[in-house]
Amino acid sequence: MTTQAAEQRELLALIRSEREKSVSVREWKHRLVGYGYAVRNTDHGDVISRFGSQEELCGIPAELLH
């Protein structure tokens, strides 16, 4: 397993955990900014990126966006 895959798994675990704590998608996005991440809409789906940059880190599972 690559380091990048492990980092993506850890990031997905974090965003799932924060989504469970959030009442709304808007609150969840705000919480992610506190960790230095942002949700971006792209032509190939929603992704997590570093806040303030265009670096895409991983895709977001659709169930987290509702």
DSSP file (Angstrom, degrees, kcal/mol; ACC not computed):
  #  RESIDUE AA STRUCTURE BP1 BP2  ACC     N-H-->O    O-->H-N    N-H-->O    O-->H-N    TCO  KAPPA ALPHA  PHI   PSI    X-CA   Y-CA   Z-CA
    1    1 A M              0   0    0      0, 0.0     2,-0.1     0, 0.0     0, 0.0   0.000 360.0 360.0 360.0 138.0    0.0    0.0    0.0
    2    2 A T     >  -     0   0    0      1,-0.1     4,-1.9     4,-0.0     5,-0.1  -0.398 360.0-119.3 -83.9 161.0    1.3    3.4   -0.9
    3    3 A T  H  > S+     0   0    0      1,-0.2     4,-2.5     2,-0.2     5,-0.2   0.878 114.9  56.2 -64.1 -38.1    1.7    6.3    1.4
    4    4 A Q  H  > S+     0   0    0      1,-0.2     4,-2.3     2,-0.2    -1,-0.2   0.907 106.4  49.3 -62.6 -41.7   -0.8    8.3   -0.7
    5    5 A A  H  > S+     0   0    0      2,-0.2     4,-2.2     1,-0.2    -1,-0.2   0.901 111.3  49.5 -64.3 -40.5   -3.4    5.7   -0.4
    6    6 A A  H  X S+     0   0    0     -4,-1.9     4,-2.2     2,-0.2    -2,-0.2   0.903 110.6  50.2 -64.7 -41.3   -2.9    5.6    3.4
    7    7 A E  H  X S+     0   0    0     -4,-2.5     4,-2.4     1,-0.2    -2,-0.2   0.894 109.9  50.6 -64.0 -40.1   -3.2    9.4    3.6
    8    8 A Q  H  X S+     0   0    0     -4,-2.3     4,-2.7     2,-0.2    -2,-0.2   0.897 109.3  51.0 -65.2 -39.8   -6.4    9.3    1.5
    9    9 A R  H  X S+     0   0    0     -4,-2.2     4,-2.1     2,-0.2    -2,-0.2   0.918 111.5  47.7 -62.7 -43.1   -7.9    6.7    3.9
   10   10 A E  H  X S+     0   0    0     -4,-2.2     4,-2.1     2,-0.2    -2,-0.2   0.901 112.4  49.4 -64.0 -41.1   -7.0    8.9    6.9
   11   11 A L  H  X S+     0   0    0     -4,-2.4     4,-2.7     2,-0.2     5,-0.2   0.917 110.4  49.9 -65.0 -43.6   -8.5   11.9    5.2
   12   12 A L  H  X S+     0   0    0     -4,-2.7     4,-2.2     1,-0.2    -1,-0.2   0.886 109.3  52.3 -62.4 -38.3  -11.7   10.1    4.3
   13   13 A A  H  X S+     0   0    0     -4,-2.1     4,-2.3     2,-0.2    -1,-0.2   0.913 110.9  48.2 -62.7 -42.1  -12.0    8.9    7.9
   14   14 A L  H  X S+     0   0    0     -4,-2.1     4,-2.6     2,-0.2     5,-0.2   0.938 112.2  46.8 -63.9 -47.8  -11.6   12.5    9.1
   15   15 A I  H  X S+     0   0    0     -4,-2.7     4,-1.8     1,-0.2    -1,-0.2   0.856 112.9  50.0 -68.7 -31.7  -14.3   13.9    6.8
   16   16 A R  H  X S+     0   0    0     -4,-2.2     4,-2.1    -5,-0.2    -1,-0.2   0.924 111.4  49.2 -66.9 -43.5  -16.7   11.1    7.6
   17   17 A S  H  X S+     0   0    0     -4,-2.3     4,-1.2     1,-0.2    -2,-0.2   0.920 112.5  47.0 -61.3 -45.1  -16.2   11.7   11.3
   18   18 A E  H  X S+     0   0    0     -4,-2.6     4,-0.7     1,-0.2    -1,-0.2   0.851 109.2  54.6 -67.2 -33.8  -16.7   15.5   10.9
   19   19 A R  H >< S+     0   0    0     -4,-1.8     3,-0.8     1,-0.2    -1,-0.2   0.894 104.6  54.2 -66.4 -38.5  -19.8   14.8    8.8
   20   20 A E  H 3< S+     0   0    0     -4,-2.1    -1,-0.2     1,-0.2    -2,-0.2   0.824 109.4  48.7 -63.1 -30.8  -21.3   12.7   11.6
   21   21 A K  H 3< S+     0   0    0     -4,-1.2     2,-0.3    -5,-0.1    -1,-0.2   0.605  99.1  87.6 -82.5 -13.4  -20.8   15.6   14.0
   22   22 A S    <<  -     0   0    0     -3,-0.8     3,-0.1    -4,-0.7     4,-0.0  -0.655  61.8-154.7 -97.1 143.7  -22.4   18.1   11.7
   23   23 A V  S    S+     0   0    0     -2,-0.3     2,-0.3     1,-0.1    -1,-0.1   0.807  81.7  16.8 -79.6 -32.7  -26.1   19.0   11.5
   24   24 A S  S  > S-     0   0    0      1,-0.1     4,-2.1     0, 0.0     5,-0.1  -0.887  76.3-111.7-137.8 165.6  -25.8   20.2    7.9
   25   25 A V  H  > S+     0   0    0     -2,-0.3     4,-2.6     2,-0.2     5,-0.2   0.879 118.3  56.7 -63.8 -37.7  -23.5   20.0    4.9
   26   26 A R  H  > S+     0   0    0      1,-0.2     4,-1.9     2,-0.2    -1,-0.2   0.925 107.9  46.0 -60.8 -45.1  -22.8   23.7    5.3
   27   27 A E  H  > S+     0   0    0      2,-0.2     4,-2.5     1,-0.2    -1,-0.2   0.913 111.1  53.8 -63.0 -42.0  -21.6   23.2    8.9
   28   28 A W  H  X S+     0   0    0     -4,-2.1     4,-2.1     1,-0.2    -2,-0.2   0.913 107.9  49.3 -59.4 -45.3  -19.5   20.2    7.8
   29   29 A K  H  X S+     0   0    0     -4,-2.6     4,-1.5     1,-0.2    -1,-0.2   0.898 110.9  50.7 -61.8 -40.1  -17.8   22.3    5.1
   30   30 A H  H  X S+     0   0    0     -4,-1.9     4,-1.0     1,-0.2    -2,-0.2   0.900 108.8  51.5 -64.5 -41.1  -17.1   25.0    7.7
   31   31 A R  H  X S+     0   0    0     -4,-2.5     4,-0.6     1,-0.2     3,-0.4   0.884 106.3  54.9 -62.9 -38.9  -15.6   22.4   10.1
   32   32 A L  H ><>S+     0   0    0     -4,-2.1     5,-2.4     1,-0.2     3,-1.2   0.849  99.1  61.1 -65.0 -33.7  -13.3   21.1    7.3
   33   33 A V  H ><5S+     0   0    0     -4,-1.5     3,-1.5     1,-0.3    -1,-0.2   0.870  96.0  61.9 -60.0 -35.4  -11.9   24.6    6.8
   34   34 A G  H 3<5S+     0   0    0     -4,-1.0    -1,-0.3    -3,-0.4    -2,-0.2   0.758 104.7  47.5 -61.3 -24.6  -10.7   24.5   10.4
   35   35 A Y  T <<5S-     0   0    0     -3,-1.2    -1,-0.3    -4,-0.6    -2,-0.2   0.437 126.5-101.6 -93.1  -2.5   -8.6   21.5    9.4
   36   36 A G  T < 5S+     0   0    0     -3,-1.5    15,-2.8    -4,-0.4     2,-0.3   0.674  84.5 118.2  91.0  18.7   -7.3   23.3    6.3
   37   37 A Y  E   < -A   50   0A   0     -5,-2.4     2,-0.3    13,-0.3    -1,-0.3  -0.806  41.7-164.7-117.4 158.7   -9.5   21.6    3.8
   38   38 A A  E     -A   49   0A   0     11,-2.6    11,-2.7    -2,-0.3     2,-0.5  -0.984  20.9-126.5-139.2 150.3  -12.2   22.7    1.4
   39   39 A V  E     -A   48   0A   0     -2,-0.3     2,-0.4     9,-0.2     9,-0.2  -0.865  32.1-171.5 -95.0 126.4  -14.9   21.0   -0.6
   40   40 A R  E     -A   47   0A   0      7,-2.8     7,-2.6    -2,-0.5     2,-0.6  -0.954  20.4-136.6-121.9 140.1  -14.7   21.9   -4.3
   41   41 A N  E     +A   46   0A   0     -2,-0.4     2,-0.2     5,-0.2     5,-0.2  -0.840  33.5 173.6 -91.2 125.2  -17.2   21.2   -7.1
   42   42 A T  E >   -A   45   0A   0      3,-1.5     3,-1.5    -2,-0.6    -2,-0.0  -0.734  48.7-100.7-123.6 174.0  -15.3   20.0  -10.2
   43   43 A D  T 3  S+     0   0    0      1,-0.3     3,-0.1    -2,-0.2    -2,-0.0   0.669 124.5  48.2 -70.1 -14.9  -16.4   18.7  -13.6
   44   44 A H  T 3  S-     0   0    0      1,-0.4    -1,-0.3     0, 0.0     2,-0.2   0.100 126.6 -80.2-111.3  21.6  -15.6   15.2  -12.3
   45   45 A G  E <   -A   42   0A   0     -3,-1.5    -3,-1.5    14,-0.1    -1,-0.4  -0.487  66.6 -38.2 113.9 179.1  -17.4   15.5   -9.0
   46   46 A D  E     -A   41   0A   0     14,-0.2    14,-2.0    -5,-0.2     2,-0.3  -0.607  60.4-179.1 -81.9 139.1  -16.9   16.9   -5.6
   47   47 A V  E     -AB  40  59A   0     -7,-2.6    -7,-2.8    -2,-0.3     2,-0.5  -0.923  29.6-118.5-135.8 158.6  -13.4   16.7   -4.1
   48   48 A I  E     +AB  39  58A   0     10,-3.0     9,-3.4    -2,-0.3    10,-1.2  -0.856  39.8 172.2 -93.6 132.7  -11.5   17.6   -1.0
   49   49 A S  E     -AB  38  56A   0    -11,-2.7   -11,-2.6    -2,-0.5     2,-0.3  -0.869  41.7 -85.9-131.9 168.2   -8.7   20.1   -1.6
   50   50 A R  E >   -A   37   0A   0      5,-1.3     3,-2.0    -2,-0.3   -13,-0.3  -0.594  56.7-101.9 -72.3 136.4   -6.3   22.0    0.6
   51   51 A F  T 3  S+     0   0    0    -15,-2.8     3,-0.1    -2,-0.3    -1,-0.1  -0.393 106.6  16.8 -61.7 130.0   -7.9   25.3    1.6
   52   52 A G  T 3  S+     0   0    0      1,-0.3     2,-0.3    -2,-0.1    -1,-0.3   0.487 116.6  75.8  86.6   3.6   -6.6   28.1   -0.6
   53   53 A S  S <  S-     0   0    0     -3,-2.0    -1,-0.3     2,-0.1    -4,-0.0  -0.876  77.3-126.1-137.3 172.8   -5.1   25.9   -3.3
   54   54 A Q        +     0   0    0     -2,-0.3     2,-0.6    -3,-0.1    -3,-0.1   0.318  63.7 129.6 -99.9   6.4   -6.3   23.9   -6.2
   55   55 A E        -     0   0    0     -5,-0.2    -5,-1.3     1,-0.1     2,-0.4  -0.506  50.9-146.3 -70.3 111.9   -4.6   20.7   -5.1
   56   56 A E  E     +B   49   0A   0     -2,-0.6    -7,-0.2    -7,-0.2     3,-0.1  -0.657  19.9 178.9 -80.2 129.6   -7.2   17.9   -5.2
   57   57 A L  E     -     0   0A   0     -9,-3.4     2,-0.3    -2,-0.4    -8,-0.2   0.836  58.4 -29.3-100.3 -43.0   -6.6   15.4   -2.4
   58   58 A C  E     -B   48   0A   0    -10,-1.2   -10,-3.0   -47,-0.1    -1,-0.4  -0.975  62.4 -93.9-168.3 160.9   -9.4   12.9   -2.9
   59   59 A G  E     -B   47   0A   0     -2,-0.3   -12,-0.2   -12,-0.2   -14,-0.1  -0.368  37.9-122.7 -75.5 161.1  -13.0   12.5   -4.1
   60   60 A I        -     0   0    0    -14,-2.0   -14,-0.2    -2,-0.1     5,-0.1  -0.924  23.3-117.1-109.0 126.9  -15.9   12.7   -1.7
   61   61 A P    >   -     0   0    0      0, 0.0     3,-1.8     0, 0.0     4,-0.4  -0.384  25.3-125.0 -59.3 137.2  -18.4    9.8   -1.4
   62   62 A A  G >  S+     0   0    0      1,-0.3     3,-1.7     2,-0.2     4,-0.1   0.804 104.9  66.5 -57.4 -33.5  -21.8   11.0   -2.5
   63   63 A E  G >  S+     0   0    0      1,-0.3     3,-0.7     2,-0.2    -1,-0.3   0.721  94.4  59.7 -65.6 -18.7  -23.5   10.0    0.8
   64   64 A L  G <  S+     0   0    0     -3,-1.8    -1,-0.3     1,-0.2    -2,-0.2   0.622  94.5  64.7 -81.6 -12.2  -21.6   12.6    2.6
   65   65 A L  G <         0   0    0     -3,-1.7    -1,-0.2    -4,-0.4    -2,-0.2   0.294 360.0 360.0 -95.0  10.0  -23.0   15.4    0.5
   66   66 A H    <         0   0    0     -3,-0.7    -1,-0.2    -4,-0.1    -2,-0.1   0.365 360.0 360.0-123.6 360.0  -26.6   15.0    1.7
